[in-house]
Amino acid sequence: MWKTWKRQLFGACLVAAVVVPLGACTALGELGGGLVGEAGPLPEGLRTVDPAWIDGLSTAEHAVSADGTTITSTYPVVPGAVGFTVEVRTTMAERETEFVTGGGGGELKQHAEFLVASGGVLGARVVSQADGRTEASTHWYDVASGEALPWTALLNGEKAIEQLAARVALALNKEHGVAADAMPEGLPAPQDELPASPENADPVVVDPEEAWRIAEEREGAPLADLGFDAAGDLVVAFSPGEVAEEEVQVTVADSEPLLSRFGRTARQAVVDGEESLSLPSDDVPGYTIDCDRVPCVALTFDDGPGADTGLLLEHLDAYSAKATFYVLGQLTEHDPDTVRAAAEAGHEIANHSWKHDNLATKSGEAVREDIDSTWKAIEEAAGVERTTVRPPYGSFNETTQANIDYPLILWDVDTLDWQHRNTEKTVEAAVSGTQPGSIVLFHDIHRPTVDAIPEVLSKLYAKGYHFVTVTELFGDRTLEPGQAYTRRD
């Protein structure tokens, strides 16, 4: 089902280069309440920290319980470190997609443990648990550059990776009796004479694109669960059944020569253990998932709020699905409570004009007044920021564009639900038309549409889709005011 499994469910015991019974240490799920690990269970183990010193640090949860599958993914949201938050959450999203499309059913639990949060470095270990097995990998962030980095960025190029792999293989063979033909895939056969050490090589400045290229080429590598112990030595862990009946952890002593410049910075931050982190801003990330890496779809609902919008919110909640509501100012003023409830549930509230007039027939001044009045009604109801506008009927002209200071969001999948008012046709149009990056048009003022949503969610979910708002769909892309967009690409 999954490419690599790194840890036994609630049985991770971190001990350097020895095998320890599973019951002899603290379970991973008990470290920091499942999101943030306290100090490692043993001093010589992989160092984890509780970064309470990060201003504004919060946690978010993605939870789905439907179609015989339960998924709970808890991840950190770090103000001023969008790339870090997105990397951790997207890694979990990738594993969610693999889990669901691999057959579904059962339970998947995911959380993150901080490895370091100081010295200009953030590090986290993403732990995914299902079917009694666990996959773990480490993820890094350079505050100075704002770059999220894979485990390969810790190492001084491919030669250093090969050297680390050789040293780990030799340790597994000599200390744990792992035969050459039983080595985890990706490790070389153990050799008494190791490859030439890169001790005299200058530490390289990490090229993020190159680090990611190497990581992709080595996807599923047994070195991906890579961190440091309190002394600054590299640590690689292997799950029960991978090299032995019980978990094995290998600590690579005197490993600094294997490290890149970033790796040495991360190592020093771990060794120093300072409880401080300076981030460039205190802005909370506006999106948490990279829709280039996982299939995303933005479900959008026009013309509300309606009588059944509350029921729609319940349907969306079952899949932890986030949608975008293009509301009318007139109806928002009449029913602010429903709009507020949608916003409080994490959905995006955006502008669909005051009362559904064709904006292409209005003067520039009239367009500005219409859109501004609608924004004011939305702000009074839900207190949300202004994001995007959807012109009624998808109709606009140059005057419209010149007088709307927000991106115009159209769609690439039109369910025509307003026309046929048929639940089955709405389901078919939404499911058959959706592709990664799609924006799907519905109208929550029609009960047959609301009744279609559970099946739409179920079928798209089974295909591995993640349900995001329009803002999340476009993520780090800049949308220009007055320009029209129909899908992510």
VEXDREN-2710 file (C-alpha; in Angstrom, 1 decimal):
% VEXDREN-2710
k/r/px/py/pz
1/MET/0.0/0.0/0.0
2/TRP/2.7/2.5/1.0
3/LYS/6.2/2.6/-0.4
4/THR/8.1/2.7/2.8
5/TRP/7.3/1.9/6.4
6/LYS/9.5/3.2/9.2
7/ARG/7.9/2.7/12.5
8/GLN/5.8/0.2/14.5
9/LEU/2.5/1.6/15.7
10/PHE/3.0/3.1/19.2
11/GLY/6.2/1.2/19.5
12/ALA/9.1/3.5/18.5
13/CYS/12.0/3.1/20.9
14/LEU/15.0/5.3/20.0
15/VAL/18.3/3.6/21.0
16/ALA/21.6/4.1/19.2
17/ALA/22.7/1.1/17.2
18/VAL/21.0/-1.5/19.4
19/VAL/17.7/-3.5/19.4
20/VAL/15.4/-2.8/22.4
21/PRO/12.1/-4.5/23.2
22/LEU/9.2/-2.4/22.2
23/GLY/7.8/-2.2/25.7
24/ALA/10.9/-0.7/27.1
25/CYS/10.3/2.9/26.0
26/THR/7.7/5.7/25.6
27/ALA/5.3/5.3/22.7
28/LEU/5.4/7.9/19.9
29/GLY/1.8/8.6/20.4
30/GLU/2.5/9.7/24.0
31/LEU/5.1/12.3/23.0
32/GLY/3.7/15.8/23.2
33/GLY/0.1/14.6/22.9
34/GLY/0.7/13.2/19.4
35/LEU/1.8/16.4/17.6
36/VAL/5.0/17.6/19.3
37/GLY/7.4/15.2/20.9
38/GLU/9.0/16.0/24.2
39/ALA/12.7/15.3/24.6
40/GLY/13.5/11.9/23.1
41/PRO/12.6/8.8/25.2
42/LEU/16.3/8.1/25.7
43/PRO/19.1/10.8/25.7
44/GLU/21.1/9.1/23.0
45/GLY/18.0/8.8/20.7
46/LEU/16.7/11.0/18.0
47/ARG/16.2/14.4/19.5
48/THR/12.7/15.8/19.5
49/VAL/11.5/19.1/21.0
50/ASP/8.4/20.8/22.2
51/PRO/8.7/24.3/20.5
52/ALA/6.4/26.2/22.8
53/TRP/8.6/29.2/22.1
54/ILE/7.3/29.7/18.6
55/ASP/4.9/32.7/18.7
56/GLY/1.5/31.9/17.4
57/LEU/2.2/28.2/16.8
58/SER/-1.1/26.3/16.4
59/THR/-2.2/22.9/15.3
60/ALA/-4.8/22.0/12.6
61/GLU/-6.5/18.7/12.0
62/HIS/-7.8/17.0/8.9
63/ALA/-10.3/14.3/9.8
64/VAL/-12.4/12.1/7.6
65/SER/-14.7/9.3/8.8
66/ALA/-16.6/8.0/5.8
67/ASP/-16.9/5.0/3.5
68/GLY/-15.3/2.7/6.0
69/THR/-12.2/4.8/6.2
70/THR/-11.0/7.0/9.1
71/ILE/-8.2/9.5/8.6
72/THR/-6.9/11.8/11.3
73/SER/-3.9/14.1/10.3
74/THR/-2.7/16.6/12.9
75/TYR/-0.1/19.1/11.7
76/PRO/1.6/22.3/12.9
77/VAL/0.7/25.7/11.5
78/VAL/3.7/28.0/11.9
79/PRO/3.2/31.8/11.4
80/GLY/5.8/33.2/9.0
81/ALA/6.9/29.8/7.7
82/VAL/4.4/28.9/5.0
83/GLY/6.8/26.6/3.2
84/PHE/7.3/24.5/6.3
85/THR/3.6/24.2/7.1
86/VAL/2.9/23.3/3.4
87/GLU/5.6/20.7/3.3
88/VAL/4.4/18.9/6.4
89/ARG/0.7/19.0/5.5
90/THR/1.3/18.0/1.8
91/THR/3.4/15.0/2.9
92/MET/0.5/13.9/5.0
93/ALA/-1.9/14.6/2.1
94/GLU/0.3/12.4/-0.3
95/ARG/0.0/9.5/2.2
96/GLU/-3.7/10.1/2.6
97/THR/-4.2/9.8/-1.2
98/GLU/-2.0/6.6/-1.3
99/PHE/-4.0/5.1/1.6
100/VAL/-7.4/5.8/0.0
101/THR/-6.6/4.9/-3.5
102/GLY/-4.7/1.8/-2.4
103/GLY/-8.0/0.1/-1.4
104/GLY/-9.3/2.3/1.4
105/GLY/-10.9/1.0/4.6
106/GLY/-9.3/1.0/8.0
107/GLU/-7.7/3.8/9.9
108/LEU/-4.8/6.1/9.2
109/LYS/-3.3/8.4/11.9
110/GLN/-0.7/11.0/11.2
111/HIS/1.1/13.6/13.4
112/ALA/4.3/15.6/13.3
113/GLU/7.2/15.8/15.8
114/PHE/9.5/18.7/15.9
115/LEU/13.2/17.9/15.6
116/VAL/14.4/21.5/15.9
117/ALA/13.0/25.0/16.0
118/SER/16.0/27.3/16.5
119/GLY/19.1/28.7/14.8
120/GLY/17.2/29.6/11.7
121/VAL/16.1/26.0/11.1
122/LEU/12.8/24.1/11.4
123/GLY/12.8/20.3/11.3
124/ALA/9.8/17.9/11.6
125/ARG/9.3/14.2/11.5
126/VAL/6.0/13.2/9.9
127/VAL/4.7/9.9/11.3
128/SER/2.0/8.0/9.6
129/GLN/0.4/4.9/11.3
130/ALA/-2.0/2.4/9.7
131/ASP/-2.6/-1.4/9.8
132/GLY/0.0/-1.9/12.6
133/ARG/2.8/-0.3/10.5
134/THR/4.3/3.1/10.4
135/GLU/6.1/5.3/7.8
136/ALA/8.2/8.2/9.0
137/SER/10.3/10.8/7.2
138/THR/12.0/14.0/8.1
139/HIS/11.4/17.5/6.6
140/TRP/13.4/20.6/6.9
141/TYR/13.1/24.4/6.5
142/ASP/15.7/27.1/6.0
143/VAL/14.2/30.3/7.6
144/ALA/16.7/32.6/5.8
145/SER/15.7/31.4/2.3
146/GLY/12.2/30.4/3.1
147/GLU/12.8/27.0/1.4
148/ALA/11.3/23.7/2.5
149/LEU/14.0/21.0/2.0
150/PRO/14.0/17.2/2.0
151/TRP/16.3/14.9/4.0
152/THR/18.9/14.9/1.2
153/ALA/19.6/18.6/1.9
154/LEU/21.3/17.6/5.1
155/LEU/24.0/15.7/3.2
156/ASN/26.9/17.0/1.2
157/GLY/25.8/15.7/-2.2
158/GLU/25.4/12.3/-3.7
159/LYS/28.8/11.0/-2.6
160/ALA/27.9/11.8/1.0
161/ILE/24.6/10.0/0.6
162/GLU/26.5/6.9/-0.7
163/GLN/28.9/7.1/2.2
164/LEU/26.1/7.3/4.7
165/ALA/24.3/4.4/3.0
166/ALA/27.5/2.3/3.1
167/ARG/28.2/3.1/6.8
168/VAL/24.6/2.2/7.7
169/ALA/24.7/-1.0/5.8
170/LEU/28.0/-2.0/7.5
171/ALA/26.5/-1.3/10.9
172/LEU/23.4/-3.4/10.2
173/ASN/25.6/-6.3/9.0
174/LYS/28.2/-6.2/11.8
175/GLU/26.1/-5.1/14.8
176/HIS/22.7/-6.6/13.9
177/GLY/23.6/-9.6/11.7
178/VAL/21.6/-8.4/8.7
179/ALA/22.8/-10.4/5.7
180/ALA/23.8/-8.8/2.5
181/ASP/20.8/-10.1/0.6
182/ALA/18.5/-9.0/3.4
183/MET/19.4/-5.3/3.3
184/PRO/16.5/-2.8/2.9
185/GLU/16.1/-1.8/-0.7
186/GLY/18.3/1.2/-1.4
187/LEU/21.2/0.2/0.8
188/PRO/24.3/-1.4/-0.8
189/ALA/25.7/-4.7/0.2
190/PRO/28.0/-4.3/3.3
191/GLN/31.7/-4.0/2.6
192/ASP/34.5/-4.1/5.0
193/GLU/36.2/-1.3/3.1
194/LEU/34.0/1.7/3.0
195/PRO/33.9/4.2/0.0
196/ALA/36.4/7.0/0.2
197/SER/35.2/9.4/2.9
198/PRO/34.4/13.0/1.8
199/GLU/36.1/14.4/4.9
200/ASN/38.2/16.9/2.9
201/ALA/35.3/18.1/0.8
202/ASP/34.0/21.6/1.6
203/PRO/30.4/21.6/2.7
204/VAL/28.2/22.7/-0.3
205/VAL/25.6/25.3/-0.4
206/VAL/22.4/23.4/-0.9
207/ASP/20.6/24.0/-4.2
208/PRO/16.9/23.3/-3.3
209/GLU/16.0/22.0/-6.7
210/GLU/18.9/19.6/-6.8
211/ALA/18.1/18.4/-3.3
212/TRP/14.5/17.7/-4.3
213/ARG/15.6/16.0/-7.5
214/ILE/17.9/13.6/-5.6
215/ALA/15.1/13.0/-3.0
216/GLU/12.7/12.1/-5.8
217/GLU/15.2/9.8/-7.5
218/ARG/15.6/8.1/-4.1
219/GLU/11.9/8.0/-3.2
220/GLY/11.3/5.3/-0.6
221/ALA/14.9/5.3/0.4
222/PRO/15.7/3.7/3.8
223/LEU/17.6/6.9/4.9
224/ALA/14.6/9.2/4.7
225/ASP/13.9/8.9/8.4
226/LEU/17.0/10.9/9.2
227/GLY/17.7/13.2/12.1
228/PHE/20.2/14.0/14.8
229/ASP/20.8/12.9/18.4
230/ALA/21.6/15.3/21.1
231/ALA/25.3/15.0/20.4
232/GLY/24.8/16.0/16.8
233/ASP/25.4/12.6/15.2
234/LEU/23.1/11.4/12.4
235/VAL/20.5/8.8/13.3
236/VAL/18.7/6.4/10.9
237/ALA/15.8/4.2/12.1
238/PHE/14.4/1.0/10.7
239/SER/11.0/-0.4/11.6
240/PRO/10.2/-3.8/13.0
241/GLY/10.4/-6.4/10.3
242/GLU/12.5/-4.3/8.0
243/VAL/15.9/-5.5/9.3
244/ALA/15.0/-7.3/12.5
245/GLU/12.0/-8.4/14.5
246/GLU/12.2/-5.3/16.5
247/GLU/13.0/-1.8/15.7
248/VAL/16.7/-0.9/15.0
249/GLN/18.2/2.5/15.2
250/VAL/21.7/3.2/13.8
251/THR/23.6/6.2/15.0
252/VAL/26.5/7.3/12.7
253/ALA/29.3/8.7/14.8
254/ASP/31.5/11.5/13.6
255/SER/29.1/12.2/10.8
256/GLU/29.7/16.0/10.4
257/PRO/32.0/15.5/7.3
258/LEU/28.9/14.1/5.6
259/LEU/26.9/17.2/6.1
260/SER/26.2/20.1/3.7
261/ARG/26.3/23.7/5.0
262/PHE/22.6/23.5/5.7
263/GLY/23.1/20.1/7.4
264/ARG/25.8/21.6/9.6
265/THR/23.5/24.5/10.5
266/ALA/20.8/22.1/11.4
267/ARG/23.2/20.0/13.4
268/GLN/24.4/23.0/15.4
269/ALA/20.9/24.1/16.1
270/VAL/20.1/20.6/17.5
271/VAL/23.2/20.6/19.6
272/ASP/22.7/24.1/21.0
273/GLY/19.1/23.4/21.8
274/GLU/18.2/27.1/22.1
275/GLU/14.6/27.9/22.7
276/SER/14.3/30.7/20.2
277/LEU/13.2/31.2/16.6
278/SER/13.1/34.4/14.7
279/LEU/10.6/34.3/11.7
280/PRO/10.2/37.0/9.1
281/SER/6.5/37.6/10.0
282/ASP/3.7/36.5/12.2
283/ASP/1.3/35.9/9.2
284/VAL/-0.6/32.7/9.4
285/PRO/-0.3/30.6/6.2
286/GLY/-3.2/31.3/3.8
287/TYR/-2.9/27.8/2.4
288/THR/-1.4/24.5/3.7
289/ILE/-1.4/22.1/0.8
290/ASP/0.6/22.0/-2.5
291/CYS/-2.0/21.2/-5.2
292/ASP/0.9/20.4/-7.7
293/ARG/1.7/17.4/-5.6
294/VAL/-1.7/16.0/-4.8
295/PRO/-5.0/16.1/-6.7
296/CYS/-7.1/19.0/-5.5
297/VAL/-10.5/20.3/-6.4
298/ALA/-12.4/23.5/-5.4
299/LEU/-16.1/22.9/-4.9
300/THR/-17.9/26.3/-5.2
301/PHE/-21.4/27.2/-4.3
302/ASP/-23.2/30.2/-5.8
303/ASP/-26.3/32.4/-5.0
304/GLY/-26.6/31.6/-1.3
305/PRO/-27.0/31.4/1.5
306/GLY/-30.0/29.2/1.0
307/ALA/-32.4/27.3/3.2
308/ASP/-30.3/24.1/2.9
309/THR/-26.9/25.6/3.3
310/GLY/-26.7/24.4/6.9
311/LEU/-27.3/20.8/5.7
312/LEU/-24.6/21.2/3.1
313/LEU/-22.1/22.2/5.8
314/GLU/-22.9/18.9/7.6
315/HIS/-22.2/17.0/4.4
316/LEU/-18.9/18.8/3.8
317/ASP/-17.8/18.3/7.4
318/ALA/-18.0/14.5/7.1
319/TYR/-15.0/14.6/4.7
320/SER/-13.3/17.6/6.3
321/ALA/-13.9/19.2/2.9
322/LYS/-13.4/23.0/2.6
323/ALA/-15.5/24.8/-0.1
324/THR/-15.9/28.3/-1.3
325/PHE/-19.3/30.1/-1.1
326/TYR/-19.9/32.8/-3.6
327/VAL/-22.7/34.6/-1.7
328/LEU/-25.0/37.4/-2.6
329/GLY/-24.8/40.5/-0.5
330/GLN/-28.6/40.8/-0.3
331/LEU/-29.0/37.3/1.1
332/THR/-26.0/37.6/3.3
333/GLU/-27.6/40.7/4.9
334/HIS/-30.8/38.8/5.4
335/ASP/-29.1/35.6/6.8
336/PRO/-25.8/36.5/8.4
337/ASP/-25.8/33.5/10.8
338/THR/-25.5/30.9/8.0
339/VAL/-22.7/32.8/6.4
340/ARG/-20.9/33.1/9.7
341/ALA/-21.3/29.4/10.4
342/ALA/-19.8/28.6/7.0
343/ALA/-16.8/30.8/7.7
344/GLU/-16.3/29.4/11.2
345/ALA/-16.3/25.9/9.7
346/GLY/-13.3/26.9/7.7
347/HIS/-15.0/27.6/4.4
348/GLU/-14.1/30.6/2.2
349/ILE/-16.7/33.3/1.8
350/ALA/-16.4/35.3/-1.4
351/ASN/-18.3/37.8/-3.5
352/HIS/-21.0/37.1/-6.1
353/SER/-22.5/40.6/-6.3
354/TRP/-25.4/42.2/-4.4
355/LYS/-28.4/40.6/-6.1
356/HIS/-27.1/38.7/-9.1
357/ASP/-27.2/41.5/-11.7
358/ASN/-25.3/41.1/-14.9
359/LEU/-22.2/43.2/-14.1
360/ALA/-21.4/43.6/-17.8
361/THR/-24.4/45.8/-18.2
362/LYS/-23.4/48.2/-15.4
363/SER/-21.2/51.3/-15.5
364/GLY/-17.8/51.2/-13.8
365/GLU/-19.1/53.2/-10.8
366/ALA/-22.1/50.9/-10.4
367/VAL/-19.9/47.8/-10.5
368/ARG/-17.7/49.2/-7.8
369/GLU/-20.7/50.1/-5.6
370/ASP/-22.2/46.6/-6.1
371/ILE/-19.1/44.7/-5.2
372/ASP/-18.2/47.0/-2.3
373/SER/-21.7/46.7/-0.8
374/THR/-21.5/42.9/-1.0
375/TRP/-18.1/42.9/0.7
376/LYS/-19.4/45.0/3.5
377/ALA/-22.3/42.6/4.1
378/ILE/-19.8/39.7/4.1
379/GLU/-17.5/41.4/6.6
380/GLU/-20.3/42.3/8.9
381/ALA/-21.6/38.7/8.9
382/ALA/-18.4/36.8/9.1
383/GLY/-15.5/39.2/9.6
384/VAL/-13.4/37.5/6.8
385/GLU/-10.9/39.0/4.5
386/ARG/-11.7/40.0/0.9
387/THR/-10.5/37.4/-1.6
388/THR/-12.1/36.8/-5.0
389/VAL/-15.2/37.8/-7.0
390/ARG/-17.4/35.6/-9.2
391/PRO/-19.4/37.7/-11.7
392/PRO/-23.0/36.4/-12.0
393/TYR/-23.5/34.3/-15.1
394/GLY/-19.7/34.4/-15.6
395/SER/-20.4/37.7/-17.5
396/PHE/-17.9/40.5/-17.6
397/ASN/-16.3/43.0/-19.9
398/GLU/-13.4/45.4/-19.9
399/THR/-15.4/47.9/-17.7
400/THR/-16.1/45.1/-15.2
401/GLN/-12.5/44.1/-15.1
402/ALA/-11.2/47.6/-14.7
403/ASN/-13.5/48.3/-11.7
404/ILE/-13.1/45.1/-9.7
405/ASP/-9.9/45.1/-7.6
406/TYR/-10.1/41.3/-7.0
407/PRO/-9.4/38.2/-9.2
408/LEU/-12.4/36.9/-11.1
409/ILE/-13.0/33.2/-10.5
410/LEU/-15.0/31.2/-13.0
411/TRP/-15.1/27.4/-13.4
412/ASP/-14.1/24.6/-15.6
413/VAL/-16.8/22.1/-14.5
414/ASP/-20.4/23.4/-14.8
415/THR/-22.9/20.9/-13.3
416/LEU/-25.9/22.8/-14.7
417/ASP/-27.6/22.0/-11.5
418/TRP/-29.7/25.2/-11.7
419/GLN/-31.1/24.0/-15.0
420/HIS/-32.0/20.4/-14.5
421/ARG/-32.4/20.3/-10.7
422/ASN/-31.6/16.6/-10.8
423/THR/-29.4/15.0/-8.1
424/GLU/-28.0/12.2/-10.3
425/LYS/-27.1/14.5/-13.2
426/THR/-25.3/16.8/-10.8
427/VAL/-23.3/13.9/-9.4
428/GLU/-22.4/12.6/-12.8
429/ALA/-21.3/16.1/-14.1
430/ALA/-19.2/16.8/-11.1
431/VAL/-17.4/13.5/-10.9
432/SER/-16.9/12.9/-14.6
433/GLY/-15.7/16.5/-15.3
434/THR/-13.4/17.0/-12.4
435/GLN/-9.6/16.9/-13.0
436/PRO/-6.8/17.9/-10.7
437/GLY/-7.0/21.7/-10.3
438/SER/-10.7/21.9/-11.2
439/ILE/-13.2/24.5/-10.0
440/VAL/-16.7/23.0/-9.9
441/LEU/-19.8/25.1/-10.0
442/PHE/-22.8/24.3/-7.8
443/HIS/-25.7/26.3/-6.4
444/ASP/-26.6/25.6/-2.8
445/ILE/-30.0/27.2/-3.1
446/HIS/-31.3/24.1/-4.8
447/ARG/-32.1/21.1/-2.6
448/PRO/-31.3/18.5/-5.3
449/THR/-27.8/19.9/-5.4
450/VAL/-27.3/19.7/-1.7
451/ASP/-28.5/16.1/-1.8
452/ALA/-25.9/15.3/-4.5
453/ILE/-22.9/16.4/-2.4
454/PRO/-22.5/13.3/-0.2
455/GLU/-22.1/11.1/-3.3
456/VAL/-19.9/13.7/-5.1
457/LEU/-17.6/13.8/-2.1
458/SER/-17.6/10.0/-1.7
459/LYS/-16.6/9.4/-5.4
460/LEU/-14.0/12.1/-5.6
461/TYR/-12.6/11.1/-2.3
462/ALA/-12.2/7.5/-3.5
463/LYS/-10.1/8.9/-6.3
464/GLY/-7.8/10.6/-3.8
465/TYR/-9.0/14.2/-4.2
466/HIS/-8.5/16.8/-1.6
467/PHE/-11.3/19.4/-1.2
468/VAL/-9.8/22.9/-0.9
469/THR/-11.0/26.5/-1.1
470/VAL/-10.3/28.6/-4.2
471/THR/-7.5/30.4/-2.3
472/GLU/-5.9/27.1/-1.3
473/LEU/-6.2/25.7/-4.8
474/PHE/-4.1/28.5/-6.2
475/GLY/-1.8/28.5/-3.2
476/ASP/1.4/30.4/-3.9
477/ARG/0.3/31.7/-7.3
478/THR/-0.4/35.4/-7.7
479/LEU/-3.8/36.1/-9.0
480/GLU/-4.2/39.5/-10.7
481/PRO/-7.1/41.9/-10.0
482/GLY/-9.7/41.9/-12.8
483/GLN/-8.2/38.8/-14.4
484/ALA/-10.4/35.7/-14.9
485/TYR/-9.4/32.2/-13.8
486/THR/-11.2/29.0/-14.6
487/ARG/-8.9/26.3/-13.0
488/ARG/-5.5/26.0/-11.3
489/ASP/-3.4/25.8/-14.5
END
